């Protein structure tokens, strides 16, 4: 969950929460036989009891962007239950998209009033959301072409740009 009483995080789906609460249920009869759990992120758990309850929260902002696996291993009646290893795939994206190779460069003086605008635009985790990414020139939002495969954004103005300073604003949003 994203918070104690918050919504469930679906497994193997990109999301922004990088300090989630994990809750799990163990069907052992009787439940009192459970002595504790070893938990880990991205590697199989060691054989040391980390928690005695069926929940755990990572510290704030402690999980990096990327695909991770959370593991839980129960210790019951003096035995590690390797055959009952639980896992949950967690995909986190807290990094912003990256804009590189912006053309034209800032402050360029040109006589071309139809100068093309382009850049390299990428997000290595969840990807770019083209529907919420915006390009505007002088506060007017304009349609652009984005090639997700090549990770390039291109725009050629139909109307001539105004003489003098023109402001280009690109607001890139990733899928989460």
Residue pairs with C-beta under 8 A, 6 or more apart in sequence:
1 7
1 8
1 9
1 20
1 21
1 23
2 9
2 15
2 17
2 20
2 21
3 21
4 21
6 21
9 15
9 17
9 20
9 90
11 88
11 89
11 90
12 67
12 89
12 91
13 91
14 91
14 92
14 93
14 125
14 126
14 175
14 176
15 91
15 92
15 93
15 176
16 92
16 93
16 94
16 176
17 92
18 58
18 61
18 62
18 63
18 64
18 65
18 92
18 94
19 57
19 58
19 59
19 60
19 61
19 62
19 63
20 57
20 58
20 63
20 90
21 55
21 56
21 57
22 39
22 55
22 56
22 57
22 70
22 72
22 88
23 54
23 55
24 54
24 55
24 72
24 86
25 54
26 34
26 54
26 74
26 84
28 34
28 74
28 76
33 76
33 77
34 74
34 75
34 76
35 49
35 52
35 75
35 76
35 77
35 78
36 49
36 50
36 51
36 52
36 74
36 75
37 49
37 50
37 51
37 52
37 54
37 72
37 73
37 74
37 75
38 45
38 46
38 47
38 48
38 49
38 50
38 71
38 72
38 73
38 75
38 80
39 45
39 50
39 51
39 56
39 70
39 71
39 72
39 73
40 46
40 70
40 71
41 58
41 63
41 68
41 69
41 70
41 71
42 68
42 69
43 71
44 71
44 73
44 85
45 71
45 72
45 73
45 85
47 73
47 75
47 80
49 75
50 56
61 94
63 90
63 92
64 92
64 94
65 92
65 93
65 94
65 95
65 124
65 125
66 91
66 92
66 125
67 89
67 90
67 91
68 89
68 90
68 91
68 92
69 87
69 88
69 89
69 90
70 87
70 88
70 89
70 90
71 85
71 86
71 87
72 85
72 86
72 87
73 80
73 81
73 82
73 84
73 85
73 86
74 80
74 81
74 84
75 81
91 125
91 126
92 125
93 123
93 125
93 126
93 174
93 175
93 176
95 123
95 124
95 125
95 174
96 123
96 172
96 174
97 121
97 122
97 123
97 128
97 133
97 172
97 173
97 174
98 120
98 121
98 122
98 123
98 124
99 119
99 120
99 121
99 170
99 172
100 119
100 120
100 121
100 122
101 118
101 119
101 120
102 118
102 119
102 170
103 116
103 117
103 118
103 119
104 110
104 115
104 117
108 115
113 157
113 160
113 161
113 163
114 156
114 157
114 160
114 161
115 157
115 161
116 154
116 155
116 156
117 135
117 137
117 144
117 154
117 155
117 156
117 157
117 168
118 152
118 153
118 154
118 155
119 152
119 153
119 170
120 151
120 152
120 153
121 128
121 133
121 146
121 151
121 152
121 153
121 170
121 172
122 128
122 151
123 172
123 174
123 175
125 174
126 174
126 175
126 176
127 148
127 174
127 175
128 146
128 148
128 151
128 172
128 173
128 174
128 175
129 173
129 174
129 175
130 146
130 148
132 173
133 146
133 170
133 171
133 172
133 173
134 141
134 169
134 170
134 171
135 141
135 142
135 143
135 144
135 153
135 155
135 168
135 169
135 170
136 142
136 168
136 169
137 157
137 161
137 166
137 167
137 168
137 169
138 162
138 166
138 167
139 167
139 169
142 155
142 157
143 155
144 153
144 154
144 155
145 153
145 154
145 155
146 152
146 153
146 154
147 153
147 154
153 170
